[in-house]
């Protein structure tokens, strides 16, 4: 087996995604399998997905939520492919040769260990309620290939990447961090510390589920909590020194004074401003820095 498509599932209907993947595997005659692991979704989603048990190689339903890092590591137990392709459950395939693009790259570059294909969102701005997440995706996350090639580790994300199974057995996700945030960058920096190259190609997946402003800002706070925990571990902190927010925090003089000034604006006020359409993302940077100062106390 060349490729195992690994999809962690949580409270999202993946029937469309699985259907598109199965169709391509069949049409292109690919040596690939699909494996799903449900991370204790609500019963309604479990019931919806029962039909998929006979449609994929394996569909495992967990009774207890184990988090983003551990569930990805768990795929090692069930995947039989030489390479593992990890996709987020809210992704949407937009190209008919999506999987073939990866298998072709593998065949042309058998030395590749890890590759990232990128992501895209709608070119049209959504309504005000979903604007912040879309703006962040467009301006900060969905980077063109030429930019990703210049910063292969910092621009890596876990929503659409392939990794050789024996490499993943050597370098997997840190199980200490179960919550949302920075686990992808920590994983990338673990790869870097082991001198494992990340290749980048243009093979994006469409993000099919933009969060509302309130949900996204909740995830931002959760991510900063995870980052603070990482920075309190001296071994991990060194690996994250290249992250923009960490560099800002490290170089910030008089952290306690800045915290007092920021409190004058209040994080609550910044959060309110971030919910308005057209907001400059620098306000999000300041908001994140304020949260980090608060969490690092």
C-alpha positions as CSV (number, residue, x, y, z in Angstrom):
1,X,0.0,0.0,0.0
2,X,1.5,3.3,-1.1
3,X,-0.8,5.9,0.6
4,X,-3.1,5.9,3.6
5,X,-5.5,8.8,3.8
6,X,-5.9,9.6,7.5
7,X,-8.8,11.8,8.6
8,X,-9.5,12.6,12.3
9,X,-13.2,13.3,12.6
10,X,-14.9,15.5,15.1
11,X,-18.4,16.9,14.8
12,X,-18.3,17.3,11.1
13,X,-20.1,15.5,8.3
14,X,-17.3,13.8,6.2
15,X,-19.5,11.9,3.8
16,X,-18.8,14.3,0.9
17,X,-15.1,14.3,1.5
18,X,-14.9,10.5,1.6
19,X,-17.0,10.2,-1.5
20,X,-14.7,12.5,-3.5
21,X,-11.6,10.6,-2.3
22,X,-13.1,7.2,-3.1
23,X,-14.1,8.4,-6.5
24,X,-10.6,9.6,-7.3
25,X,-9.0,6.4,-6.0
26,X,-11.2,4.4,-8.3
27,X,-10.9,6.6,-11.4
28,X,-7.1,6.9,-11.2
29,X,-6.5,3.3,-9.9
30,X,-4.5,4.6,-7.0
31,X,-2.9,2.3,-4.4
32,X,-4.5,4.0,-1.5
33,X,-6.8,3.4,1.5
34,X,-9.0,5.7,3.6
35,X,-9.0,5.5,7.4
36,X,-11.2,7.5,9.7
37,X,-11.0,7.9,13.5
38,X,-13.8,9.7,15.3
39,X,-12.7,11.6,18.4
40,X,-15.9,11.1,20.4
41,X,-18.2,13.2,18.3
42,X,-21.8,13.9,19.3
43,X,-24.1,11.0,18.8
44,X,-25.8,12.7,15.8
45,X,-22.6,12.6,13.8
46,X,-21.8,9.1,14.9
47,X,-25.2,8.0,13.6
48,X,-24.7,9.9,10.4
49,X,-21.4,8.2,9.8
50,X,-22.4,4.6,10.4
51,X,-22.9,4.2,6.7
52,X,-19.3,4.9,6.1
53,X,-18.0,1.9,8.0
54,X,-18.4,-0.2,4.8
55,X,-17.1,2.5,2.6
56,X,-13.6,2.9,4.0
57,X,-10.8,0.6,5.0
58,X,-11.3,1.3,8.7
59,X,-13.5,3.6,10.8
60,X,-12.7,3.7,14.5
61,X,-15.0,5.4,17.0
62,X,-13.4,6.6,20.2
63,X,-15.5,6.7,23.4
64,X,-13.4,9.5,24.9
65,X,-11.9,12.6,23.2
66,X,-8.1,12.3,23.1
67,X,-7.2,15.6,21.4
68,X,-5.6,16.7,18.1
69,X,-2.1,15.4,18.7
70,X,-2.9,11.9,20.1
71,X,-5.5,11.1,17.5
72,X,-3.1,11.8,14.7
73,X,-0.5,9.5,16.4
74,X,-3.1,6.8,16.7
75,X,-3.3,6.4,12.9
76,X,0.1,4.7,13.1
77,X,-1.7,1.7,14.5
78,X,-4.2,1.3,11.7
79,X,-2.5,2.7,8.6
80,X,-0.8,0.2,6.2
81,X,0.5,2.7,3.7
82,X,4.2,3.6,3.2
83,X,3.0,7.2,3.3
84,X,0.3,8.8,5.4
85,X,-1.8,11.7,4.1
86,X,-3.4,13.7,6.9
87,X,-6.5,15.8,6.0
88,X,-8.8,17.8,8.3
89,X,-12.3,16.6,8.3
90,X,-13.7,20.0,7.2
91,X,-11.6,20.0,4.0
92,X,-13.0,19.8,0.5
93,X,-11.4,18.4,-2.6
94,X,-11.5,20.8,-5.5
95,X,-9.2,19.1,-8.0
96,X,-9.9,15.8,-9.7
97,X,-6.3,14.7,-9.4
98,X,-5.7,15.8,-5.8
99,X,-4.4,12.4,-4.5
100,X,-2.6,11.6,-7.8
101,X,-0.6,14.9,-7.4
102,X,0.8,13.5,-4.2
103,X,1.5,10.0,-5.5
104,X,3.1,11.4,-8.7
105,X,5.4,13.6,-6.5
106,X,6.3,10.5,-4.4
107,X,7.2,8.5,-7.4
108,X,9.2,11.3,-8.9
109,X,10.9,12.1,-5.6
110,X,11.2,8.8,-3.7
111,X,13.6,10.5,-1.2
112,X,10.8,12.8,0.1
113,X,9.9,12.4,3.8
114,X,7.3,15.1,4.3
115,X,5.3,17.3,2.0
116,X,2.7,20.0,2.5
117,X,0.2,20.9,-0.2
118,X,-1.4,24.1,1.1
119,X,-4.9,25.3,1.7
120,X,-7.4,27.8,0.2
121,X,-10.6,29.5,1.2
122,X,-13.3,31.3,-0.8
123,X,-12.0,34.3,-2.8
124,X,-15.1,36.2,-1.7
125,X,-15.3,37.7,1.8
126,X,-18.0,36.1,4.0
127,X,-20.6,37.9,6.2
128,X,-19.5,40.0,9.1
129,X,-19.9,37.1,11.6
130,X,-17.3,35.0,9.8
131,X,-15.0,37.7,8.6
132,X,-12.1,37.5,11.0
133,X,-11.3,33.9,10.4
134,X,-11.5,34.4,6.7
135,X,-9.2,37.5,6.8
136,X,-6.6,35.6,8.9
137,X,-6.7,32.7,6.4
138,X,-6.3,34.9,3.4
139,X,-3.6,37.2,4.8
140,X,-1.6,35.0,7.1
141,X,-2.3,31.2,6.6
142,X,-3.0,30.5,2.9
143,X,0.4,31.3,1.6
144,X,1.4,31.0,-2.0
145,X,4.0,28.2,-2.8
146,X,6.9,30.6,-3.4
147,X,6.5,32.1,0.1
148,X,6.1,28.7,1.7
149,X,9.3,27.5,0.0
150,X,11.2,30.4,1.7
151,X,9.9,29.3,5.1
152,X,9.3,25.6,4.8
153,X,8.9,24.9,8.6
154,X,7.1,28.1,9.7
155,X,4.6,27.8,6.9
156,X,3.8,24.1,7.5
157,X,0.3,23.2,8.6
158,X,-1.3,19.9,9.5
159,X,-4.6,20.2,7.5
160,X,-3.1,18.7,4.3
161,X,0.3,17.0,4.6
162,X,2.0,13.7,3.7
163,X,4.6,12.0,5.8
164,X,6.5,8.7,5.3
165,X,5.3,6.3,7.9
166,X,8.7,5.3,9.2
167,X,9.5,9.0,9.7
168,X,6.2,9.5,11.6
169,X,7.1,6.6,13.9
170,X,10.3,8.5,14.7
171,X,8.9,12.0,15.0
172,X,5.2,12.2,15.9
173,X,3.0,14.8,17.6
174,X,3.8,15.7,21.2
175,X,1.0,14.0,23.2
176,X,1.3,16.4,26.1
177,X,-0.7,19.0,24.2
178,X,-4.3,18.0,23.6
179,X,-5.8,21.4,23.0
180,X,-5.9,23.5,19.8
181,X,-3.0,25.6,18.9
182,X,0.7,25.5,17.8
183,X,0.9,21.7,17.7
184,X,1.6,22.0,14.0
185,X,4.5,24.4,14.4
186,X,5.9,22.3,17.3
187,X,5.7,19.2,15.1
188,X,7.4,21.1,12.2
189,X,10.2,22.3,14.5
190,X,10.6,18.7,15.8
191,X,11.2,17.7,12.2
192,X,13.7,20.5,11.8
193,X,15.6,19.4,14.8
194,X,15.9,15.9,13.3
195,X,17.1,17.4,10.0
196,X,14.0,16.1,8.2
197,X,13.1,18.2,5.1
198,X,9.6,19.4,4.5
199,X,8.8,19.7,0.7
200,X,6.1,22.1,-0.4
201,X,3.9,21.6,-3.5
202,X,0.9,23.4,-4.9
203,X,-1.9,20.9,-4.1
204,X,-4.3,22.8,-1.8
205,X,-7.4,21.6,-0.1
206,X,-10.4,24.0,0.3
207,X,-11.3,24.9,3.9
208,X,-15.0,24.1,4.0
209,X,-15.9,25.4,7.5
210,X,-15.0,29.0,8.5
211,X,-15.6,29.6,12.1
212,X,-17.6,32.5,13.4
213,X,-15.7,35.4,15.0
214,X,-16.6,34.3,18.5
215,X,-15.6,30.6,17.9
216,X,-12.4,31.7,16.3
217,X,-11.4,34.0,19.1
218,X,-12.2,31.3,21.6
219,X,-9.7,29.1,19.7
220,X,-7.2,31.9,19.7
221,X,-7.3,32.0,23.5
222,X,-7.0,28.2,23.6
223,X,-4.0,28.3,21.3
224,X,-2.2,30.9,23.4
225,X,-2.8,28.7,26.5
226,X,-1.1,25.9,24.6
227,X,1.8,28.1,23.5
228,X,2.3,29.4,27.0
229,X,2.5,25.8,28.3
230,X,5.1,25.0,25.6
231,X,7.2,28.1,26.4
232,X,7.3,27.1,30.1
233,X,9.1,24.0,29.0
234,X,12.7,25.1,28.3
235,X,13.3,22.3,25.8
236,X,10.3,23.2,23.8
237,X,10.7,27.0,24.1
238,X,14.0,26.8,22.1
239,X,12.3,25.1,19.2
240,X,9.6,27.8,19.0
241,X,12.0,30.8,19.0
242,X,11.4,31.5,15.4
243,X,7.6,32.0,15.8
244,X,6.7,35.6,15.3
245,X,4.6,35.9,18.5
246,X,7.4,34.3,20.5
247,X,10.0,36.7,19.1
248,X,7.7,39.6,20.0
249,X,7.3,38.3,23.5
250,X,11.0,37.5,24.0
251,X,12.2,40.9,22.8
252,X,9.5,42.9,24.7
253,X,11.2,45.1,27.3
254,X,9.4,45.8,30.6
255,X,6.8,43.1,30.1
256,X,4.9,44.0,33.3
257,X,4.7,47.7,32.2
258,X,3.4,46.7,28.8
259,X,0.8,44.5,30.5
260,X,-0.4,47.5,32.5
261,X,-0.6,49.6,29.4
262,X,-2.5,46.8,27.6
263,X,-4.9,46.5,30.5
264,X,-5.7,50.2,29.9
265,X,-7.1,49.2,26.5
266,X,-8.4,45.9,28.0
267,X,-8.3,42.6,26.2
268,X,-12.1,42.8,26.2
269,X,-12.0,46.0,24.2
270,X,-9.6,44.5,21.7
271,X,-11.8,41.4,21.4
272,X,-14.8,43.6,20.6
273,X,-12.8,45.5,17.9
274,X,-11.7,42.2,16.3
275,X,-15.3,41.3,15.7
276,X,-15.8,44.3,13.4
277,X,-15.5,43.9,9.6
278,X,-12.3,45.2,8.0
279,X,-10.2,45.1,11.2
280,X,-6.4,45.3,10.8
281,X,-4.8,42.0,11.9
282,X,-2.2,43.9,13.9
283,X,-4.9,44.2,16.5
284,X,-5.1,40.4,16.6
285,X,-1.3,40.4,17.1
286,X,-1.6,42.7,20.1
287,X,-4.5,40.7,21.4
288,X,-2.5,37.5,21.2
289,X,0.5,39.2,22.8
290,X,-1.7,40.4,25.7
291,X,-3.1,36.9,26.2
292,X,0.4,35.5,26.2
293,X,1.6,38.0,28.8
294,X,-1.4,37.0,30.9
295,X,-0.8,33.3,30.6
296,X,2.9,33.5,31.3
297,X,2.5,35.2,34.6
